[in-house]
């Protein structure tokens, strides 16, 4: 990525179900070894209403991704 380029970040507010918001605080288990992963390495908002967390397991070193769809109901 060329760091000389600039992009404008848009902030959008959307009502999400409380259960979906709570899921951000929950640790997940590694799909490879089953150990607990507490904090993702990177999180990103994907256009269309989804949050993706990218994880690296400290126990086995494997990478995985989880996705949380945001709903407006």
C-alpha positions in Angstrom: 0.0 0.0 0.0 1.3 3.4 -0.9 1.3 5.5 2.3 1.3 8.7 0.3 -2.4 8.1 -0.6 -5.0 9.3 1.8 -8.4 7.9 2.3 -11.4 9.4 4.1 -12.9 7.3 6.9 -16.7 7.4 7.1 -18.3 6.9 10.5 -21.7 5.3 10.3 -24.0 4.7 13.2 -26.3 1.7 13.2 -28.4 0.1 15.8 -27.1 -3.4 16.4 -28.8 -6.1 18.5 -27.5 -6.1 22.1 -26.6 -9.8 21.8 -24.3 -9.0 18.8 -22.6 -6.2 20.7 -22.0 -8.5 23.7 -20.3 -11.0 21.4 -17.4 -8.6 20.9 -16.3 -9.1 24.5 -16.5 -13.0 24.5 -13.3 -15.0 24.0 -13.4 -17.7 21.4 -11.7 -21.1 21.2 -9.1 -21.9 18.5 -10.7 -24.0 15.8 -7.4 -25.9 15.5 -6.5 -26.8 19.1 -9.4 -25.6 21.2 -7.3 -23.2 23.4 -8.9 -19.9 24.4 -8.2 -16.8 22.4 -9.0 -13.6 24.2 -8.2 -10.7 21.9 -8.0 -10.6 18.1 -4.8 -9.4 16.4 -6.9 -7.2 14.0 -10.6 -6.3 13.6 -12.2 -4.8 10.6 -15.5 -3.5 9.5 -16.6 -5.0 6.2 -19.0 -2.9 4.0 -22.4 -4.5 4.1 -22.5 -4.7 7.9 -20.0 -7.3 9.2 -17.1 -7.2 11.7 -14.3 -9.6 11.1 -11.8 -10.5 13.8 -8.4 -12.1 12.7 -6.8 -14.3 15.4 -3.5 -16.0 16.0 -3.6 -18.8 18.6 -0.8 -18.4 21.2 -0.9 -22.2 21.9 -0.6 -23.6 18.4 0.3 -20.6 16.3 -2.5 -21.1 13.7 -4.5 -18.3 12.2 -8.3 -18.0 12.0 -11.0 -15.5 11.3 -14.4 -15.0 12.9 -17.2 -12.8 11.5 -20.1 -11.0 13.3 -22.9 -9.8 11.2 -24.4 -6.5 12.3 -28.2 -6.3 12.0 -30.4 -3.2 12.1 -33.5 -4.8 13.5 
